[in-house]
Amino acid sequence: MDDPSRTDLDVLAEQLNALGTATGPSSVRDARLERWLRQLVDAGGSDLLLVAGEPPSIRLQGNVMRLGGDPLDRQDITAAVLPALPPHAQQTFRTHRIADAAVSVLGLGRFRVNLHHERGRAAATIRALPSQVPRLDSLRLPAGVERLNQLAHGLVLIGGATGSGKTTTLAALVDDLNRREARHIITIEDPIEYEHANLRSIIEQVEIGTDAPDFPTALRAALRQAPDVIVVGEMRDPETIRIALAAGETGHLVFSTLHTTDLATTVARITDSFPSERQPTIRQELAMALAAVFTQTLLPTTSGDRIPAGELLMVGYGARQHIRKNAVQHLHQEITLTRKTGSFTLEDCLARLVKQGVVAKEDALLRANHPDDFRAALLSMERPSSVERRT
């Protein structure tokens, strides 16, 4: 019997999944690379680091650990990594001396490869990607981040330093939408890191270099493909930013990431990407399009792993006025003023983790953008409530 709750989009998603993906696993032709990747996976590490003059190393729980063996030279690294890249990335490396790509290795999983040069020598950083898109509730993100998926339209920015987990957060948000709603979602990535199955939504994943030459071209094309949600892997250039702002203003929900560490610099990075004469116009567009900003960091826990902490601003009238006036230094206070809509500060988040015994006070203090606010938040949580005092 037909399920009356199933939509035409649900049926189409099942049909697309049955067709499978168009691309198969990449082949790793160098036995050394496969051995290093296996050591990375077996150890549960996040990154494989190949640098001339050093033996292969892996990053484990944020710390770098050498695997042992002979030091590598530049020929070792090029010979091991370059053949594993798809043809377009190999050509990019030969032309520009740097390339990014995602590769799949049978029996090991998927990896994001950055092959580059340092001091005139080849080097590589290879990140292990989870085989499954993480569920949003498994990431231990601060309560309230799920509100980002409830927005109807606008630009949502996710900021964080390299390795802070922002790409994983973005993938989990897409997965959450995919499970709950029948939407048409287009992601534009360089490279594709997490592969999404079509569940309730239809998801198209565009990879730069394979499916489109660059972000602006892919983003312009996406606007003609009737999307409900657009995910831009990273805001890299003014043209991409300009198109994303326009999309957010015209009724689309747009997600993107930036390499920034706090709320003010995330917003400033957008306007600072443009020439000074264009910045007033961009500030006006950003004030209209921006719906939320979430910045996150990873910090060690008392049990030896890592946990994300962050701050969230749900953009309202006050924040839009500060953006228009180029007064981004006042955006932090808007978090306090918009708590009822879901905003929260990094310092409150850190104080809760310390109060729960999840992280050490010293580690939390190092990550706080406003140390005095962190101390005040922690003191407030440690002070007994009026009910506790009466009892």
C-alpha positions as CSV (number, residue, x, y, z in Angstrom):
1,M,0.0,0.0,0.0
2,D,1.3,3.5,-0.8
3,D,2.5,5.6,2.1
4,P,0.4,8.8,1.9
5,S,3.2,10.8,3.6
6,R,5.6,10.1,0.8
7,T,6.0,12.9,-1.7
8,D,7.1,12.8,-5.4
9,L,10.5,14.1,-4.2
10,D,10.8,11.1,-1.8
11,V,10.2,8.7,-4.7
12,L,12.7,10.5,-7.0
13,A,15.4,10.4,-4.2
14,E,15.0,6.6,-4.0
15,Q,15.3,6.3,-7.8
16,L,18.5,8.4,-7.9
17,N,20.0,6.4,-5.0
18,A,19.3,3.2,-6.9
19,L,21.3,4.5,-9.9
20,G,24.4,4.8,-7.8
21,T,27.2,7.4,-8.1
22,A,28.8,8.2,-11.4
23,T,32.4,8.1,-10.2
24,G,34.2,5.1,-8.7
25,P,37.1,4.9,-6.3
26,S,40.4,6.4,-7.3
27,S,43.3,4.0,-7.4
28,V,46.3,4.4,-5.2
29,R,49.2,3.2,-7.3
30,D,52.0,3.6,-4.7
31,A,52.2,0.9,-2.1
32,R,53.9,3.3,0.4
33,L,51.0,5.7,0.3
34,E,48.5,2.9,0.9
35,R,50.6,1.7,3.8
36,W,50.7,5.2,5.3
37,L,47.0,5.7,4.9
38,R,46.3,2.4,6.5
39,Q,48.5,3.3,9.5
40,L,46.5,6.6,9.7
41,V,43.2,4.8,9.7
42,D,44.2,2.1,12.1
43,A,45.5,4.7,14.6
44,G,42.3,6.8,14.3
45,G,44.3,9.8,13.2
46,S,42.9,12.8,11.3
47,D,45.7,13.7,9.0
48,L,48.7,12.3,7.2
49,L,51.6,14.8,6.8
50,L,54.3,14.2,4.2
51,V,57.1,16.7,4.4
52,A,60.6,16.4,2.8
53,G,63.3,15.7,5.3
54,E,61.0,14.0,7.7
55,P,59.4,10.6,8.0
56,P,55.6,10.3,7.4
57,S,53.7,11.8,10.3
58,I,50.0,11.6,11.5
59,R,47.9,13.9,13.6
60,L,46.3,12.1,16.5
61,Q,43.9,14.0,18.8
62,G,45.5,17.3,17.6
63,N,49.1,16.2,18.2
64,V,51.6,15.3,15.5
65,M,53.3,11.9,15.7
66,R,56.0,10.5,13.4
67,L,55.3,7.1,12.0
68,G,59.1,6.2,11.8
69,G,61.1,5.1,8.8
70,D,63.5,7.0,6.6
71,P,63.1,10.7,5.9
72,L,61.2,11.5,2.7
73,D,62.6,13.5,-0.2
74,R,60.5,15.6,-2.6
75,Q,60.6,12.8,-5.3
76,D,59.2,10.3,-2.7
77,I,56.2,12.6,-2.0
78,T,55.5,13.4,-5.7
79,A,55.8,9.8,-6.8
80,A,53.5,8.6,-4.0
81,V,50.8,11.2,-4.1
82,L,50.5,12.7,-7.6
83,P,49.3,9.5,-9.4
84,A,46.5,9.1,-6.8
85,L,45.0,12.4,-7.8
86,P,42.3,12.7,-10.6
87,P,43.6,14.0,-13.9
88,H,42.3,17.6,-13.5
89,A,44.1,17.9,-10.1
90,Q,47.3,16.5,-11.5
91,Q,47.2,19.1,-14.2
92,T,46.5,21.8,-11.7
93,F,49.5,20.7,-9.6
94,R,51.8,20.8,-12.6
95,T,50.6,24.2,-13.6
96,H,50.1,26.0,-10.3
97,R,52.3,23.8,-8.0
98,I,49.3,23.2,-5.6
99,A,46.2,21.0,-5.9
100,D,43.2,19.8,-3.8
101,A,41.2,16.7,-4.5
102,A,39.3,13.9,-2.8
103,V,40.2,10.3,-3.4
104,S,38.6,7.0,-2.4
105,V,40.7,4.0,-1.5
106,L,39.0,0.6,-1.5
107,G,38.9,-0.9,1.9
108,L,40.2,2.3,3.6
109,G,37.7,5.1,2.9
110,R,37.8,8.6,1.4
111,F,40.6,11.2,1.9
112,R,41.0,14.9,1.1
113,V,44.5,15.5,-0.4
114,N,46.3,18.8,-0.6
115,L,49.5,18.4,-2.6
116,H,51.7,21.6,-2.5
117,H,55.2,22.9,-2.3
118,E,57.2,24.3,0.6
119,R,60.7,25.7,0.2
120,G,60.7,24.5,-3.4
121,R,59.9,20.9,-2.4
122,A,56.7,18.8,-2.7
123,A,54.7,18.2,0.4
124,A,51.2,16.8,1.1
125,T,48.5,16.9,3.8
126,I,45.9,14.1,3.5
127,R,42.9,14.2,5.7
128,A,40.8,11.1,6.5
129,L,37.1,11.6,5.9
130,P,34.4,9.7,7.7
131,S,32.7,7.1,5.6
132,Q,29.3,8.3,6.9
133,V,28.0,11.8,7.2
134,P,27.9,12.5,11.0
135,R,24.5,13.0,12.5
136,L,24.1,16.5,13.9
137,D,23.3,15.2,17.4
138,S,26.5,13.2,17.5
139,L,28.9,16.1,17.2
140,R,28.2,17.4,20.7
141,L,27.7,20.9,19.3
142,P,26.3,23.6,21.6
143,A,22.5,23.4,22.0
144,G,20.8,25.7,19.6
145,V,22.9,25.2,16.5
146,E,20.1,23.1,15.0
147,R,18.1,26.4,14.7
148,L,20.2,27.2,11.6
149,N,18.2,24.6,9.7
150,Q,14.9,26.2,10.6
151,L,15.7,29.4,8.8
152,A,13.6,30.0,5.7
153,H,16.2,32.0,3.7
154,G,19.3,34.2,4.1
155,L,23.0,33.7,4.3
156,V,24.4,31.5,7.2
157,L,28.1,31.8,7.8
158,I,30.1,29.2,9.8
159,G,33.5,30.4,10.9
160,G,36.4,28.6,12.5
161,A,40.1,28.1,12.2
162,T,41.6,25.3,10.1
163,G,40.8,22.0,11.8
164,S,38.0,23.4,14.0
165,G,35.4,21.1,12.5
166,K,33.4,23.7,10.5
167,T,33.2,21.5,7.4
168,T,31.9,18.6,9.5
169,T,29.3,20.9,11.1
170,L,28.2,22.0,7.7
171,A,27.8,18.5,6.4
172,A,25.8,17.5,9.5
173,L,23.4,20.4,9.0
174,V,22.9,19.3,5.3
175,D,22.3,15.7,6.5
176,D,19.8,16.9,9.1
177,L,17.9,18.8,6.4
178,N,18.1,15.8,4.1
179,R,16.5,13.6,6.7
180,R,13.7,16.0,7.8
181,E,12.6,17.9,4.7
182,A,11.9,17.4,1.0
183,R,14.2,20.1,-0.4
184,H,16.5,20.5,-3.5
185,I,20.0,21.1,-2.1
186,I,23.0,22.0,-4.2
187,T,26.5,21.8,-2.7
188,I,29.5,23.4,-4.3
189,E,32.8,22.1,-2.9
190,D,36.5,21.9,-3.7
191,P,36.8,19.0,-3.2
192,I,33.7,17.0,-2.2
193,E,34.4,15.7,1.3
194,Y,31.2,14.1,2.5
195,E,29.0,12.2,0.1
196,H,25.3,12.6,0.8
197,A,22.7,10.0,-0.2
198,N,19.3,11.3,-1.3
199,L,16.9,10.7,1.6
200,R,13.9,13.1,1.8
201,S,15.8,15.7,-0.2
202,I,17.5,15.7,-3.6
203,I,21.1,16.6,-3.2
204,E,23.4,17.6,-6.1
205,Q,27.1,17.8,-5.2
206,V,29.2,19.9,-7.6
207,E,33.0,19.5,-7.4
208,I,35.2,22.3,-8.6
209,G,37.6,21.1,-11.3
210,T,35.4,18.1,-12.2
211,D,31.9,19.5,-12.6
212,A,32.6,23.3,-12.8
213,P,35.8,25.4,-13.4
214,D,35.4,27.6,-10.3
215,F,33.0,28.7,-7.6
216,P,31.5,31.7,-9.3
217,T,30.6,29.7,-12.4
218,A,29.1,26.9,-10.3
219,L,27.2,29.3,-8.1
220,R,25.7,31.2,-11.0
221,A,24.6,27.9,-12.6
222,A,23.1,26.7,-9.3
223,L,20.8,29.7,-9.2
224,R,19.2,28.4,-12.5
225,Q,18.7,24.9,-11.1
226,A,15.7,25.7,-8.9
227,P,17.5,25.1,-5.5
228,D,16.0,25.6,-2.1
229,V,19.3,25.4,-0.3
230,I,22.8,26.2,-1.6
231,V,25.9,25.2,0.2
232,V,29.1,27.0,-0.8
233,G,32.1,25.1,0.6
234,E,34.1,28.2,1.2
235,M,33.9,31.9,0.4
236,R,37.2,32.4,-1.5
237,D,36.8,35.4,-3.8
238,P,34.7,38.6,-4.1
239,E,32.6,37.2,-7.0
240,T,31.5,34.1,-5.1
241,I,30.6,36.3,-2.1
242,R,28.6,38.7,-4.3
243,I,26.5,36.0,-5.9
244,A,26.0,34.3,-2.5
245,L,24.7,37.5,-1.0
246,A,22.3,38.0,-3.9
247,A,21.1,34.4,-3.5
248,G,20.5,35.0,0.2
249,E,18.6,38.2,-0.5
250,T,16.3,36.6,-3.1
251,G,14.8,33.8,-1.0
252,H,17.4,31.0,-1.0
253,L,18.9,29.5,2.2
254,V,22.7,29.7,1.6
255,F,25.3,28.1,3.9
256,S,29.1,28.8,3.6
257,T,32.3,28.7,5.7
258,L,35.1,31.2,6.4
259,H,38.5,30.8,8.0
260,T,37.8,33.1,10.9
261,T,37.9,32.8,14.7
262,D,35.1,35.1,16.0
263,L,31.9,36.9,15.1
264,A,33.4,40.3,14.2
265,T,36.2,39.0,12.0
266,T,33.7,36.7,10.2
267,V,31.5,39.6,9.2
268,A,34.5,41.9,8.5
269,R,36.1,39.3,6.2
270,I,33.2,39.6,3.8
271,T,33.4,43.3,3.4
272,D,37.2,43.5,3.4
273,S,37.3,41.2,0.4
274,F,36.2,44.1,-1.8
275,P,37.9,47.3,-2.8
276,S,37.2,50.2,-0.4
277,E,34.9,52.0,-2.8
278,R,32.6,49.0,-3.0
279,Q,32.5,48.2,0.7
280,P,29.6,50.5,1.6
281,T,27.4,48.8,-1.0
282,I,28.5,45.3,0.2
283,R,27.7,46.2,3.8
284,Q,24.2,47.1,2.8
285,E,23.8,43.8,0.9
286,L,25.3,41.8,3.8
287,A,23.0,43.5,6.3
288,M,20.0,42.4,4.3
289,A,21.2,38.9,3.4
290,L,22.8,37.7,6.6
291,A,20.6,35.5,8.7
292,A,23.1,33.9,11.2
293,V,26.7,33.6,12.1
294,F,28.1,30.6,14.0
295,T,31.8,30.4,14.8
296,Q,33.4,27.3,16.5
297,T,36.6,26.0,18.0
298,L,37.7,22.6,19.2
299,L,39.3,22.2,22.6
300,P,40.6,19.2,24.6
301,T,38.4,17.5,27.1
302,T,39.3,16.1,30.5
303,S,38.8,12.6,29.1
304,G,41.4,13.1,26.3
305,D,39.3,13.7,23.2
306,R,38.1,17.0,21.8
307,I,34.8,18.8,21.8
308,P,33.4,21.8,19.9
309,A,32.5,25.1,21.5
310,G,31.2,28.2,19.7
311,E,29.1,31.3,19.6
312,L,25.9,31.9,17.6
313,L,24.3,35.2,16.5
314,M,20.8,35.1,15.1
315,V,20.9,38.3,13.1
316,G,18.2,40.9,13.9
317,Y,17.6,44.6,13.5
318,G,20.4,45.7,15.8
319,A,23.0,43.6,14.1
320,R,21.9,44.8,10.7
321,Q,22.4,48.4,11.8
322,H,25.9,47.7,13.1
323,I,26.8,46.0,9.8
324,R,25.5,49.0,7.8
325,K,27.5,51.4,9.9
326,N,30.6,49.2,9.8
327,A,30.5,48.9,13.6
328,V,31.2,45.2,13.8
329,Q,33.0,45.6,17.1
330,H,29.4,46.0,18.6
331,L,28.1,42.7,17.2
332,H,29.2,40.8,20.3
333,Q,26.8,42.7,22.5
334,E,24.0,41.8,20.1
335,I,24.4,38.1,21.1
336,T,23.3,39.0,24.6
337,L,20.4,41.1,23.3
338,T,19.1,38.3,21.1
339,R,19.4,35.3,23.5
340,K,15.6,34.8,23.2
341,T,16.0,34.1,19.5
342,G,18.7,31.5,20.1
343,S,22.0,33.5,20.2
344,F,24.7,32.5,22.7
345,T,28.3,33.6,23.4
346,L,31.4,31.5,23.2
347,E,32.2,32.5,26.8
348,D,28.8,31.1,28.1
349,C,29.4,27.9,26.1
350,L,32.9,27.5,27.6
351,A,31.6,28.2,31.1
352,R,29.0,25.5,30.7
353,L,31.6,22.9,29.6
354,V,33.8,23.8,32.6
355,K,30.8,23.6,35.0
356,Q,29.9,20.2,33.6
357,G,33.5,19.0,34.1
358,V,34.0,18.3,30.4
359,V,36.9,20.7,29.9
360,A,39.5,22.2,32.2
361,K,39.1,25.9,33.2
362,E,42.6,26.7,31.9
363,D,41.9,25.3,28.4
364,A,38.6,27.1,28.2
365,L,40.2,30.4,29.2
366,L,42.8,30.0,26.4
367,R,39.9,29.8,23.9
368,A,37.8,32.6,25.2
369,N,37.7,35.7,23.0
370,H,36.6,37.8,26.0
371,P,38.3,36.3,29.1
372,D,36.6,38.7,31.5
373,D,33.2,37.6,30.2
374,F,34.2,34.0,30.6
375,R,35.2,34.5,34.2
376,A,31.9,36.3,34.9
377,A,29.9,33.6,33.2
378,L,31.6,30.9,35.2
379,L,31.2,32.8,38.5
380,S,27.5,33.3,37.7
381,M,27.1,29.5,37.2
382,E,29.0,28.7,40.3
383,R,26.9,31.1,42.4
384,P,23.8,29.3,44.0
385,S,20.4,30.3,42.8
386,S,17.9,32.1,45.0
387,V,16.0,28.8,45.3
388,E,19.1,26.9,46.4
389,R,19.9,29.7,49.0
390,R,16.4,29.5,50.5
391,T,16.7,25.7,50.9
